[in-house]
């Protein structure tokens, strides 16, 4: 969860977006919105709280989504649904090379292969490979 100050103007902008609101019985909660799957991911939410002095803070599951929603030229806050990155770590614990990892990016149909060296598995206080 990320927390940051929010202005009255930003609060009004967030209200005008038409995101689904969640009603709660909390005297300090000003607004609770969640993602609609179009403007913001369904797993996203934000809560705006006020203190006795009237200062407001927003608590959100993803500050980058909130920033995108509140920016002057709002862009789609959802990731590109046509891009899938698949990761395979089936080479875990390979006795000679450490860990082998493979990645496939559906955007350009590319394959990437990498290695996590054995040296990263050796304890810091050991000078030998067992």
N, C-alpha and C positions, 0 to 999 in steps of 0.2 A: 504494500500500500504506500502510495506517495501522498504527501500533504503539502499544500502551498496556499498562500493568501489569494483571495479572489475579490475582485471589485464588484460593485453593484451593476456596472455595465456588463461585465462578463457573466454575472448571474442572470441578468435579463436575456442576454444572448443565448445562454444555455436553456433557459425556459422556453424561448421562442422556437427552438429547434423541433419541438414536438416529440421528443424522446419519451418513452413510457415512464411515468412517475410511480414511485412506490410510496404509499402513505404509511407513516409511522407515528406513533404517539410519543414524541420526544420534543420537549420545549426548545431545545437548542438546535434542532434540525430544521433548516430553512427549505432544503430541496434534496430529494433523492431520485436520481434518474438512472436508467439502465439502458444498455444498448438495444437497438431494435433490429440488428442484423443488416441494416442498410447504411445508416449513417455511422454506426459504431457496432463493433462485434457484440453479439448477444451476451457474451461472458463479461463485458465491461460494465462498470457502474461508477457513479460518483455521488458523494454526499457533501452538501454544503452545510456547515455548522456556523453558528454565531455565538459570541460570548456576551457577557453582561454589558460590555462597552460597545457592542455593535460591530466588532471586527469579525470578518468572515474568513473561514478557511474551507478549502475543498479537500476531501480525502477521496482518492480514486485508485482503481486497480491498475490503471495504466496512464501515466501522465502524458505520454506521447499522443494517445488518442484524444485526450482532453485538449491539448495544445492544437492538434489538427482541427478539432471541432470549433475552437474559439478563434482560429486564425482568420485574418481578413478575407482570404480566398480559401474557404474550406475545401479540402480535398477529401476524397474517399478515405476513411480511416481504416477500412478493412484491407487485409492483404489481398494480392492478386489471386483469385480462386483458381486460375488456370496454371499456376506454378506450384509444383510439388517437389520438395526436396526429400529424397529417401536416403537414409543412412543405414549402413550395415557394418556392424562391428563384430562379425562372426570370427574374425581373426584374433579375438581377445586371447591373450596369453600365449601367443605363438612363441615357442621356445628359443628360436634364433633371432627374431627381429623385434620382439616386444608385442605391440598391438597393431594390427593392420585395420584400417578403416576405409570403407568405400562409400562414395556419395554419388547419387545420380540427381541431376538438375533437369526437370522436365521442360524448363523454359527454353533451353538450347540443346537438350538431349545429350548433355556432356556427362562424362564420368570422371571422377576425381578420386585418387587413391593416396592415402597418407599413412605414415608410420609414427607410432609413439615409441621412441627408442627404449631399449632395455635399461639404459642409465637412469630413467625416471622412476624405475621400480627398485633401485638400490637404496637402502637406508643411508641417510646422510653421514652416519658415523662409521660406515663400512668402506673399506678400500678394496674389497674383493668382491668378485661375483661368485655367489655360492654355486 
